[in-house]
Amino acid sequence: MIDIIVFSCLGLGLLLTLIRLIVGPKLSDRIVSLDTMNMIIIGIIALLALSFNNELYLDIVIVYSILSFFETIVFARYLEGKKHGNR
């Protein structure tokens, strides 16, 4: 029962961050919402690992978190270069 409540809250958070990603007035808001969405997805996959009792999902979480970190860094560097007039 608690799993359903937790997954529902995570799904609601994912929906709200998706709305912010689409509607976000500035590019920086969209980058923050994308990073938040990645963190929620990491939490969902980790909870799936717990509920299915499968350690393979934790390896997926590690790889996904590293890739999402690099994605955030790349978008932040792009935004920084755009602010200084390089792009």
Secondary structure as GFF3:
##gff-version 3
##sequence-region A 1 87
A	DSSP	alpha_helix	2	23	.	.	.	ID=ss1
A	DSSP	alpha_helix	27	52	.	.	.	ID=ss2
A	DSSP	alpha_helix	56	83	.	.	.	ID=ss3
###
